[in-house]
Amino acid sequence: MSGFAEVGGSFLREQIRAPLNLVLLVAIPAFFVLIFANVLGEFAAALGGDLAEQAATSISAGWAAAFLCGALAFFQLNSSREADRRLAAAGLGPWRVATSRIAAALALGVIVSVVAYLTLWLRSGIEHPPHAALAILMFAAIYIGIGALIGVLVRDPLSGSLLIVLVFSLDVFSGPSMTSSGSFATTPTRDAADLLIAAGLGQGSPASDWIGAAAVAVAGIALALLAFWLSARSRA
């Protein structure tokens, strides 16, 4: 266990010791909550949706966590592929390397979610704080899976980055209350978005939304674990 913690901790320090990463952890949540919320409201009106100002502000915190976690997971996997294979071959094994990577990704997800949550709280307040915190964490978990999957499939950093932006954009602009057609809004983060909007408006959420969001979040983590394992295992 101590070896696992040491490896996972080193993976985490590898990410947060970069000054640019630390700046992004603060700048992106602030941008999303303070500026991107207005953009969401305008696009929703143009697309025939009914995303209110308070709801747009709330959901922007989830999108901040999603975008950052997806990008971090992608670059974490993309930049460490060879190192992880050497660690696995040296005795750690691909599963232990993958589990350590997931632990580091989740720790980053918690940090990003806390920053997004605090930014939202300072910007407009939160009616249901625990609900909002869980929903933002679910956004982070889902996009850790998406970012890791793209990382294992796409080696080129520019192509992978653009693909993350494409998936993110499709997810955002076809999400809940963004279009006039509710049936079109079937996205990975739909239930998590519904939870966060309801939490921002001070409303309760049905159990089906919690179950759906939790299931997709768990699937995202499982997908990321598989992606990190595939990246770490040795090639013949």
Steps between C-alpha positions, in 0.01 A plus 500: 500500500785741582655431159169565327455827693854607412451433130158665493636799690788537257254495209297773669805716575607459138185682392461774763864610513466653152421872545272504195285222645458691825397813310247304294347352816396852600459677165274249324235469776492878531462537122223242478297628792548873438495513119402167347166501687386802297602328178300191597190710562530674163553173312207340681274783387626467143443123501151531646595385849399652831821505704450773759782724623530332840492154342765599245725629775460179700562263212808694390679377815441144386629578152813657651574179691417288196723686255799519733476137610458376145802695380715400799412131463582511129840662548576286804455184295645636177822626656567204730443202272865391475578574864200298616609202292844513658350523848273205426791295363715590802265318734198719566289331234251677272209480746690666784628770265147555366353515852763752607423710195128488578567604859701799376231590243228483766706716737535758224127468437427578862728805491340626179150436636574688821630801307194495271268462798657790690490720190129426459433563868680837490329595172136434581464274802372142505156398621585131554877486570538119545300427183705749300831361630407142407375604157823687422704196609291286263583734212868459587481119519317470169756711316794322658367196315448691176845664513677172578316316223601764246855483634529128439352527149668819376874553533533845344455769771341753264254251351410369844449850637271592211304178548445580868377847404265346241352249747472772763327741260248239384432408861452861610284629219268201482457469876196563723307822432737590214268395217128498439511123452544317829538165325814628325667577829634149558858562608741339749448781749125548461402368844791674672399826327140459615624447857720809491230720349252384765755558777566853375127578492438349842290214367507129576591232247335164434681182597528404133728800435728404789516137389562593137772754580674264745491215248659712226762635743596148611511392135732795427743397774489136385568613143793712616642208699482280191661771287790545742545121517509472121756778489722345769504138388804388304491447127644192334 
